[in-house]
Every structure is written in C-alpha cells, then in structure tokens.
Amino acid sequence: MNSRKLITNFDNVAKMEIGPLAQNCLTNTVGNARYPKAKTQTDALLAALTPYSAAASILHPTPTQTAELAQLRVTLNAALGAVAQMANALYADDEAALLSTGLMLTKERERHTTLEVPLKFQLVDGPQPGTLCAKAKRPPHAVALKYLYTLDPTEPDIEWYVVVVREGDALLTACKSGDRVYCKVAAVGGDTDQQPFTDVLSRIVQ
C-alpha cells in the first residue's frame, strides 16, 4: 500500500518556482476527470495566482510592494495546499492520481533495515574505580547505540546489562574492581530491532 502523499506545505518552494508550479497545477487539475468536483479549489488557486504573478513580476518593488507580495504568497501557498489536501483525501493510495494534479509527492522515507556495525568499539577505564567506559562510533542512519555487557558470558542464560546512549560514552556500573566485563554494541534505528552486534570485547575493571 502506497503511503506517499502530495506535499501540502509550500513555504520552502523557491520564489522562481512557485508561480510555474501553481500554473502547472491549474493546467493539470482543471478538467481532470479524476477531480470533477475540484472547481472550488482551482478557482481559489487561480484567484491567488493572478495577483501573485503580477506582484512577483515587479523588478524593483518598494517595501510596501514587497510586503504585499509576501502576503500574496501566503494566500497562494494556502490555495496550493488546499488542492493537495483534496487530492490526498480522495486518492490516498493512488500515486498516479496524485501526480496528475501537477504537484509533488513527499519524499519516500529511506529504509535502512539493517544498519552497519558500530565502528571503533573499545573499553576503557571508567571515571572512578569499579566502572568501565564503552566507546564506539555511531554508524550512518543510527539514532543511538545499545551496549550489552555481562560478567560471565559462559552462563547458559546470560544476563546482559543494557545501556543505550544517543551520544557519548556508555558508563558500565554493574561491576566492581577486579571483575572482567564482557561487552558488545549494536546500532539503534533500523526498521528492525535485530541489528548486528560487534564482536565481544573484555576488560578487567580497575
């Protein structure tokens, strides 16, 4: 099922592009068999585009004319948004029908089902005795790092302690001086929770 929709916010469309985009929308939507009841939206768009185009064509606008152009742009953006919202409501899962308005679809969300393994993973002494610090570099598209550590990796039912950090080091505190800690790390942020872990590192706590 398609989840992409037409964009409904046109604030970021460049000044040089907004007029042609609106005209293209009118050309494509007026008389479009998919939108037999779009007259209210297209009439409003034409009413917004005509004064906007005239104001935008002034080469050396006064401050007043510049302010008026900004107001006309807000009206034009809203009129385009109304066409997009109408189309999105009618054809939520029909990309061809949406594109037939001459407007743009939202960008398809990038999918990163499996993330890369974190890089530069290391264990170092913690800030106080009885602790360790785990460090790693977050891979592309990850939103956080998930560290798992244990004191005995040979147990049949290993009890892993979990520390998740968005930035910086992970402080491992469920240990004491002289313990050997075993740790591994995976990235967080893919489309599945089953992300690959690094190899296990170990270090004796100071």
ChimeraX commands (.cxc) that place a marker at each C-alpha (Angstrom):
marker #1 position 0.00,0.00,0.00 radius 0.5
marker #1 position 1.39,3.37,-1.01 radius 0.5
marker #1 position 1.85,5.79,1.87 radius 0.5
marker #1 position 3.29,8.74,-0.03 radius 0.5
marker #1 position 1.12,11.86,-0.28 radius 0.5
marker #1 position 1.32,15.19,-2.05 radius 0.5
marker #1 position 3.20,17.83,-0.12 radius 0.5
marker #1 position 0.80,20.29,1.48 radius 0.5
marker #1 position 3.27,22.89,2.72 radius 0.5
marker #1 position 4.78,25.09,0.02 radius 0.5
marker #1 position 6.67,27.57,2.20 radius 0.5
marker #1 position 10.04,26.19,1.10 radius 0.5
marker #1 position 9.36,26.25,-2.64 radius 0.5
marker #1 position 11.61,28.87,-4.26 radius 0.5
marker #1 position 10.10,32.17,-5.40 radius 0.5
marker #1 position 11.04,31.45,-9.01 radius 0.5
marker #1 position 9.31,28.05,-8.88 radius 0.5
marker #1 position 6.08,28.72,-7.03 radius 0.5
marker #1 position 4.31,30.52,-9.89 radius 0.5
marker #1 position 5.08,27.88,-12.53 radius 0.5
marker #1 position 4.15,25.15,-10.04 radius 0.5
marker #1 position 0.77,26.76,-9.38 radius 0.5
marker #1 position 0.15,27.24,-13.11 radius 0.5
marker #1 position 1.09,23.63,-13.77 radius 0.5
marker #1 position -1.32,22.54,-11.05 radius 0.5
marker #1 position -4.13,24.51,-12.65 radius 0.5
marker #1 position -3.37,23.16,-16.12 radius 0.5
marker #1 position -3.36,19.59,-14.84 radius 0.5
marker #1 position -6.31,19.75,-12.44 radius 0.5
marker #1 position -8.89,21.84,-14.33 radius 0.5
marker #1 position -10.83,19.39,-16.46 radius 0.5
marker #1 position -9.07,16.40,-14.91 radius 0.5
marker #1 position -11.54,13.51,-14.91 radius 0.5
marker #1 position -10.19,12.33,-11.58 radius 0.5
marker #1 position -11.23,15.61,-9.93 radius 0.5
marker #1 position -14.69,16.52,-11.23 radius 0.5
marker #1 position -15.51,18.46,-8.05 radius 0.5
marker #1 position -12.28,20.45,-7.76 radius 0.5
marker #1 position -13.71,23.73,-9.08 radius 0.5
marker #1 position -13.79,25.37,-5.65 radius 0.5
marker #1 position -10.10,24.63,-5.10 radius 0.5
marker #1 position -8.97,25.51,-8.62 radius 0.5
marker #1 position -10.95,28.76,-8.68 radius 0.5
marker #1 position -9.32,29.76,-5.39 radius 0.5
marker #1 position -5.90,28.84,-6.78 radius 0.5
marker #1 position -6.44,30.95,-9.91 radius 0.5
marker #1 position -7.65,33.85,-7.77 radius 0.5
marker #1 position -4.47,33.60,-5.70 radius 0.5
marker #1 position -2.08,33.08,-8.59 radius 0.5
marker #1 position -3.17,36.04,-10.75 radius 0.5
marker #1 position -2.29,38.84,-8.28 radius 0.5
marker #1 position 0.78,36.97,-7.07 radius 0.5
marker #1 position 2.20,36.69,-10.58 radius 0.5
marker #1 position 1.62,40.39,-11.20 radius 0.5
marker #1 position 3.30,41.38,-7.94 radius 0.5
marker #1 position 6.21,38.98,-8.47 radius 0.5
marker #1 position 6.93,40.49,-11.90 radius 0.5
marker #1 position 7.81,43.91,-10.44 radius 0.5
marker #1 position 11.57,44.28,-10.91 radius 0.5
marker #1 position 12.23,46.91,-8.24 radius 0.5
marker #1 position 9.47,46.64,-5.66 radius 0.5
marker #1 position 9.01,49.18,-2.92 radius 0.5
marker #1 position 8.99,47.97,0.70 radius 0.5
marker #1 position 5.20,48.11,0.59 radius 0.5
marker #1 position 5.09,46.02,-2.57 radius 0.5
marker #1 position 7.50,43.51,-1.04 radius 0.5
marker #1 position 5.24,43.16,1.99 radius 0.5
marker #1 position 2.20,42.77,-0.27 radius 0.5
marker #1 position 3.99,40.06,-2.26 radius 0.5
marker #1 position 4.70,38.16,0.97 radius 0.5
marker #1 position 1.00,38.30,1.86 radius 0.5
marker #1 position 0.01,37.12,-1.62 radius 0.5
marker #1 position 2.50,34.27,-1.33 radius 0.5
marker #1 position 0.84,33.09,1.90 radius 0.5
marker #1 position -2.52,33.04,0.11 radius 0.5
marker #1 position -1.04,31.19,-2.87 radius 0.5
marker #1 position 0.63,28.61,-0.61 radius 0.5
marker #1 position -2.69,28.01,1.15 radius 0.5
marker #1 position -4.53,27.59,-2.16 radius 0.5
marker #1 position -1.97,25.04,-3.37 radius 0.5
marker #1 position -2.20,23.27,-0.03 radius 0.5
marker #1 position -5.99,23.04,-0.40 radius 0.5
marker #1 position -5.65,21.31,-3.77 radius 0.5
marker #1 position -3.09,18.89,-2.35 radius 0.5
marker #1 position -5.23,18.09,0.69 radius 0.5
marker #1 position -8.26,17.46,-1.51 radius 0.5
marker #1 position -6.30,15.07,-3.70 radius 0.5
marker #1 position -4.72,13.29,-0.74 radius 0.5
marker #1 position -8.15,12.70,0.76 radius 0.5
marker #1 position -9.57,11.29,-2.49 radius 0.5
marker #1 position -6.62,9.15,-3.59 radius 0.5
marker #1 position -4.68,8.14,-0.51 radius 0.5
marker #1 position -3.20,5.08,-2.23 radius 0.5
marker #1 position -3.11,6.13,-5.90 radius 0.5
marker #1 position 0.20,7.76,-6.75 radius 0.5
marker #1 position -0.73,8.29,-10.41 radius 0.5
marker #1 position -3.89,10.16,-9.46 radius 0.5
marker #1 position -1.98,12.34,-7.03 radius 0.5
marker #1 position 0.71,13.18,-9.56 radius 0.5
marker #1 position -1.94,14.07,-12.14 radius 0.5
marker #1 position -2.52,17.31,-10.20 radius 0.5
marker #1 position 0.92,18.53,-11.28 radius 0.5
marker #1 position 2.06,18.73,-7.65 radius 0.5
marker #1 position 4.89,16.92,-5.91 radius 0.5
marker #1 position 4.85,13.86,-3.71 radius 0.5
marker #1 position 6.58,13.77,-0.37 radius 0.5
marker #1 position 9.98,12.12,-0.46 radius 0.5
marker #1 position 9.94,8.41,0.10 radius 0.5
marker #1 position 11.30,7.54,3.51 radius 0.5
marker #1 position 14.69,5.92,3.32 radius 0.5
marker #1 position 14.65,2.41,4.69 radius 0.5
marker #1 position 17.65,1.01,6.47 radius 0.5
marker #1 position 16.50,-2.39,7.65 radius 0.5
marker #1 position 19.99,-3.46,8.68 radius 0.5
marker #1 position 22.45,-0.88,9.96 radius 0.5
marker #1 position 26.19,-1.14,9.86 radius 0.5
marker #1 position 28.02,-2.43,12.92 radius 0.5
marker #1 position 29.35,0.41,15.12 radius 0.5
marker #1 position 32.99,1.30,14.50 radius 0.5
marker #1 position 35.97,1.97,16.78 radius 0.5
marker #1 position 34.47,-0.03,19.65 radius 0.5
marker #1 position 36.66,-0.08,22.75 radius 0.5
marker #1 position 36.52,-0.50,26.53 radius 0.5
marker #1 position 38.48,1.90,28.73 radius 0.5
marker #1 position 38.79,2.61,32.45 radius 0.5
marker #1 position 35.83,4.46,33.91 radius 0.5
marker #1 position 35.93,7.82,35.71 radius 0.5
marker #1 position 36.01,6.12,39.11 radius 0.5
marker #1 position 37.22,2.72,40.39 radius 0.5
marker #1 position 34.78,-0.10,39.79 radius 0.5
marker #1 position 33.46,1.28,36.48 radius 0.5
marker #1 position 34.23,0.96,32.80 radius 0.5
marker #1 position 33.51,3.19,29.81 radius 0.5
marker #1 position 32.41,1.73,26.48 radius 0.5
marker #1 position 33.08,3.80,23.38 radius 0.5
marker #1 position 32.01,3.33,19.76 radius 0.5
marker #1 position 31.27,5.40,16.67 radius 0.5
marker #1 position 27.63,5.53,15.64 radius 0.5
marker #1 position 27.20,4.27,12.03 radius 0.5
marker #1 position 25.20,6.11,9.34 radius 0.5
marker #1 position 21.42,6.33,9.89 radius 0.5
marker #1 position 21.66,5.13,13.50 radius 0.5
marker #1 position 19.93,7.17,16.20 radius 0.5
marker #1 position 21.64,5.61,19.20 radius 0.5
marker #1 position 23.99,2.86,20.38 radius 0.5
marker #1 position 22.94,-0.10,22.53 radius 0.5
marker #1 position 25.63,-1.66,24.71 radius 0.5
marker #1 position 25.16,-5.08,26.31 radius 0.5
marker #1 position 27.59,-6.26,28.98 radius 0.5
marker #1 position 27.91,-9.18,31.35 radius 0.5
marker #1 position 30.33,-10.61,33.90 radius 0.5
marker #1 position 30.02,-14.22,32.75 radius 0.5
marker #1 position 29.42,-14.93,29.04 radius 0.5
marker #1 position 29.53,-18.72,29.61 radius 0.5
marker #1 position 26.28,-18.93,31.55 radius 0.5
marker #1 position 23.52,-20.79,29.62 radius 0.5
marker #1 position 21.11,-17.91,30.32 radius 0.5
marker #1 position 23.37,-14.89,30.09 radius 0.5
marker #1 position 22.16,-11.84,31.98 radius 0.5
marker #1 position 23.09,-8.88,29.83 radius 0.5
marker #1 position 23.01,-5.40,31.32 radius 0.5
marker #1 position 21.84,-2.84,28.77 radius 0.5
marker #1 position 22.95,0.78,28.34 radius 0.5
marker #1 position 21.58,2.90,25.47 radius 0.5
marker #1 position 23.16,6.25,24.61 radius 0.5
marker #1 position 22.45,8.72,21.83 radius 0.5
marker #1 position 25.81,10.47,22.08 radius 0.5
marker #1 position 29.00,10.00,24.06 radius 0.5
marker #1 position 30.29,7.14,26.16 radius 0.5
marker #1 position 28.35,4.45,27.97 radius 0.5
marker #1 position 29.20,4.10,31.67 radius 0.5
marker #1 position 29.17,0.48,32.85 radius 0.5
marker #1 position 28.48,0.41,36.57 radius 0.5
marker #1 position 27.13,-3.08,37.35 radius 0.5
marker #1 position 30.61,-4.31,38.18 radius 0.5
marker #1 position 33.40,-3.87,40.73 radius 0.5
marker #1 position 37.17,-3.65,40.74 radius 0.5
marker #1 position 38.77,-6.90,39.59 radius 0.5
marker #1 position 35.77,-8.09,37.58 radius 0.5
marker #1 position 36.27,-8.98,33.94 radius 0.5
marker #1 position 33.49,-7.38,31.93 radius 0.5
marker #1 position 32.40,-8.64,28.51 radius 0.5
marker #1 position 30.67,-6.12,26.25 radius 0.5
marker #1 position 29.25,-5.76,22.74 radius 0.5
marker #1 position 27.39,-2.96,20.96 radius 0.5
marker #1 position 24.81,-2.56,18.19 radius 0.5
marker #1 position 23.29,0.43,16.42 radius 0.5
marker #1 position 19.71,1.50,17.05 radius 0.5
marker #1 position 17.43,3.00,14.40 radius 0.5
marker #1 position 16.86,0.45,11.66 radius 0.5
marker #1 position 13.49,-0.93,10.65 radius 0.5
marker #1 position 14.02,-3.99,12.80 radius 0.5
marker #1 position 15.30,-4.44,16.34 radius 0.5
marker #1 position 17.53,-7.30,15.20 radius 0.5
marker #1 position 20.66,-5.26,14.46 radius 0.5
marker #1 position 24.11,-6.87,14.20 radius 0.5
marker #1 position 26.41,-6.60,17.21 radius 0.5
marker #1 position 30.14,-6.10,17.24 radius 0.5
marker #1 position 32.46,-8.83,18.48 radius 0.5
marker #1 position 32.60,-9.08,22.27 radius 0.5
marker #1 position 35.42,-7.21,23.97 radius 0.5
marker #1 position 36.51,-7.75,27.56 radius 0.5
marker #1 position 38.43,-5.73,30.11 radius 0.5
marker #1 position 39.30,-6.04,33.79 radius 0.5
marker #1 position 37.76,-3.30,35.92 radius 0.5
marker #1 position 40.28,-1.16,37.79 radius 0.5
marker link #1:1,2 radius 0.2
marker link #1:2,3 radius 0.2
marker link #1:3,4 radius 0.2
marker link #1:4,5 radius 0.2
marker link #1:5,6 radius 0.2
marker link #1:6,7 radius 0.2
marker link #1:7,8 radius 0.2
marker link #1:8,9 radius 0.2
marker link #1:9,10 radius 0.2
marker link #1:10,11 radius 0.2
marker link #1:11,12 radius 0.2
marker link #1:12,13 radius 0.2
marker link #1:13,14 radius 0.2
marker link #1:14,15 radius 0.2
marker link #1:15,16 radius 0.2
marker link #1:16,17 radius 0.2
marker link #1:17,18 radius 0.2
marker link #1:18,19 radius 0.2
marker link #1:19,20 radius 0.2
marker link #1:20,21 radius 0.2
marker link #1:21,22 radius 0.2
marker link #1:22,23 radius 0.2
marker link #1:23,24 radius 0.2
marker link #1:24,25 radius 0.2
marker link #1:25,26 radius 0.2
marker link #1:26,27 radius 0.2
marker link #1:27,28 radius 0.2
marker link #1:28,29 radius 0.2
marker link #1:29,30 radius 0.2
marker link #1:30,31 radius 0.2
marker link #1:31,32 radius 0.2
marker link #1:32,33 radius 0.2
marker link #1:33,34 radius 0.2
marker link #1:34,35 radius 0.2
marker link #1:35,36 radius 0.2
marker link #1:36,37 radius 0.2
marker link #1:37,38 radius 0.2
marker link #1:38,39 radius 0.2
marker link #1:39,40 radius 0.2
marker link #1:40,41 radius 0.2
marker link #1:41,42 radius 0.2
marker link #1:42,43 radius 0.2
marker link #1:43,44 radius 0.2
marker link #1:44,45 radius 0.2
marker link #1:45,46 radius 0.2
marker link #1:46,47 radius 0.2
marker link #1:47,48 radius 0.2
marker link #1:48,49 radius 0.2
marker link #1:49,50 radius 0.2
marker link #1:50,51 radius 0.2
marker link #1:51,52 radius 0.2
marker link #1:52,53 radius 0.2
marker link #1:53,54 radius 0.2
marker link #1:54,55 radius 0.2
marker link #1:55,56 radius 0.2
marker link #1:56,57 radius 0.2
marker link #1:57,58 radius 0.2
marker link #1:58,59 radius 0.2
marker link #1:59,60 radius 0.2
marker link #1:60,61 radius 0.2
marker link #1:61,62 radius 0.2
marker link #1:62,63 radius 0.2
marker link #1:63,64 radius 0.2
marker link #1:64,65 radius 0.2
marker link #1:65,66 radius 0.2
marker link #1:66,67 radius 0.2
marker link #1:67,68 radius 0.2
marker link #1:68,69 radius 0.2
marker link #1:69,70 radius 0.2
marker link #1:70,71 radius 0.2
marker link #1:71,72 radius 0.2
marker link #1:72,73 radius 0.2
marker link #1:73,74 radius 0.2
marker link #1:74,75 radius 0.2
marker link #1:75,76 radius 0.2
marker link #1:76,77 radius 0.2
marker link #1:77,78 radius 0.2
marker link #1:78,79 radius 0.2
marker link #1:79,80 radius 0.2
marker link #1:80,81 radius 0.2
marker link #1:81,82 radius 0.2
marker link #1:82,83 radius 0.2
marker link #1:83,84 radius 0.2
marker link #1:84,85 radius 0.2
marker link #1:85,86 radius 0.2
marker link #1:86,87 radius 0.2
marker link #1:87,88 radius 0.2
marker link #1:88,89 radius 0.2
marker link #1:89,90 radius 0.2
marker link #1:90,91 radius 0.2
marker link #1:91,92 radius 0.2
marker link #1:92,93 radius 0.2
marker link #1:93,94 radius 0.2
marker link #1:94,95 radius 0.2
marker link #1:95,96 radius 0.2
marker link #1:96,97 radius 0.2
marker link #1:97,98 radius 0.2
marker link #1:98,99 radius 0.2
marker link #1:99,100 radius 0.2
marker link #1:100,101 radius 0.2
marker link #1:101,102 radius 0.2
marker link #1:102,103 radius 0.2
marker link #1:103,104 radius 0.2
marker link #1:104,105 radius 0.2
marker link #1:105,106 radius 0.2
marker link #1:106,107 radius 0.2
marker link #1:107,108 radius 0.2
marker link #1:108,109 radius 0.2
marker link #1:109,110 radius 0.2
marker link #1:110,111 radius 0.2
marker link #1:111,112 radius 0.2
marker link #1:112,113 radius 0.2
marker link #1:113,114 radius 0.2
marker link #1:114,115 radius 0.2
marker link #1:115,116 radius 0.2
marker link #1:116,117 radius 0.2
marker link #1:117,118 radius 0.2
marker link #1:118,119 radius 0.2
marker link #1:119,120 radius 0.2
marker link #1:120,121 radius 0.2
marker link #1:121,122 radius 0.2
marker link #1:122,123 radius 0.2
marker link #1:123,124 radius 0.2
marker link #1:124,125 radius 0.2
marker link #1:125,126 radius 0.2
marker link #1:126,127 radius 0.2
marker link #1:127,128 radius 0.2
marker link #1:128,129 radius 0.2
marker link #1:129,130 radius 0.2
marker link #1:130,131 radius 0.2
marker link #1:131,132 radius 0.2
marker link #1:132,133 radius 0.2
marker link #1:133,134 radius 0.2
marker link #1:134,135 radius 0.2
marker link #1:135,136 radius 0.2
marker link #1:136,137 radius 0.2
marker link #1:137,138 radius 0.2
marker link #1:138,139 radius 0.2
marker link #1:139,140 radius 0.2
marker link #1:140,141 radius 0.2
marker link #1:141,142 radius 0.2
marker link #1:142,143 radius 0.2
marker link #1:143,144 radius 0.2
marker link #1:144,145 radius 0.2
marker link #1:145,146 radius 0.2
marker link #1:146,147 radius 0.2
marker link #1:147,148 radius 0.2
marker link #1:148,149 radius 0.2
marker link #1:149,150 radius 0.2
marker link #1:150,151 radius 0.2
marker link #1:151,152 radius 0.2
marker link #1:152,153 radius 0.2
marker link #1:153,154 radius 0.2
marker link #1:154,155 radius 0.2
marker link #1:155,156 radius 0.2
marker link #1:156,157 radius 0.2
marker link #1:157,158 radius 0.2
marker link #1:158,159 radius 0.2
marker link #1:159,160 radius 0.2
marker link #1:160,161 radius 0.2
marker link #1:161,162 radius 0.2
marker link #1:162,163 radius 0.2
marker link #1:163,164 radius 0.2
marker link #1:164,165 radius 0.2
marker link #1:165,166 radius 0.2
marker link #1:166,167 radius 0.2
marker link #1:167,168 radius 0.2
marker link #1:168,169 radius 0.2
marker link #1:169,170 radius 0.2
marker link #1:170,171 radius 0.2
marker link #1:171,172 radius 0.2
marker link #1:172,173 radius 0.2
marker link #1:173,174 radius 0.2
marker link #1:174,175 radius 0.2
marker link #1:175,176 radius 0.2
marker link #1:176,177 radius 0.2
marker link #1:177,178 radius 0.2
marker link #1:178,179 radius 0.2
marker link #1:179,180 radius 0.2
marker link #1:180,181 radius 0.2
marker link #1:181,182 radius 0.2
marker link #1:182,183 radius 0.2
marker link #1:183,184 radius 0.2
marker link #1:184,185 radius 0.2
marker link #1:185,186 radius 0.2
marker link #1:186,187 radius 0.2
marker link #1:187,188 radius 0.2
marker link #1:188,189 radius 0.2
marker link #1:189,190 radius 0.2
marker link #1:190,191 radius 0.2
marker link #1:191,192 radius 0.2
marker link #1:192,193 radius 0.2
marker link #1:193,194 radius 0.2
marker link #1:194,195 radius 0.2
marker link #1:195,196 radius 0.2
marker link #1:196,197 radius 0.2
marker link #1:197,198 radius 0.2
marker link #1:198,199 radius 0.2
marker link #1:199,200 radius 0.2
marker link #1:200,201 radius 0.2
marker link #1:201,202 radius 0.2
marker link #1:202,203 radius 0.2
marker link #1:203,204 radius 0.2
marker link #1:204,205 radius 0.2
marker link #1:205,206 radius 0.2
view
